[in-house]
Every structure is written in structure tokens, then in C-alpha cells.
Amino acid sequence: MTTELDALKRKLLRLATELATGCSFCVSVSDDPDSKAPVACTKWSGSSYPVGVNPATCLSCGEYRKSTTLT
């Protein structure tokens, strides 16, 4: 079960990383799948200093859709 969960975490983080590259608010994405808040985002902070958010929060904003074409 742990191996499956780890694989799922890595997939979600890779997806968030790929999609976040098209987001103007995403500053960086940690490569640690065990991090609780691997995405550094300025939209959720409300300032130019990013805060850490989890991949689900990052993707829920939808900002990545404005500059990324999904196929």
C-alpha cells in the first residue's frame, strides 16, 4: 500500500509541476513527494512572497489553464 501511495504522490507532483509551468503565480515546485506544501505560489499569498501550497490547492486555482493547452 505504501508503495502505491508513494507512486501516486509522485504522479500528482509531476502533474502539478508540468501544469504549474504555465502559471504566472507559481514560483517553484519542490521535488519532494512527501512535502505537505511543495508548490510555492504568490496567488495564495496575496503578495510577491510565495507561500507553500499542496498540489490540489495549486491545481484548483486553474490559473495554469490560461497559458497551457491540455491535450
PyMOL commands that set and color helices and strands:
alter all, ss='L'
color gray80, all
select helices_A, chain A and resi 2-20+55-61+63-66
alter helices_A, ss='H'
color red, helices_A
select strands_A, chain A and resi 26-29+39-41+51-53
alter strands_A, ss='S'
color yellow, strands_A
deselect
rebuild
show_as cartoon
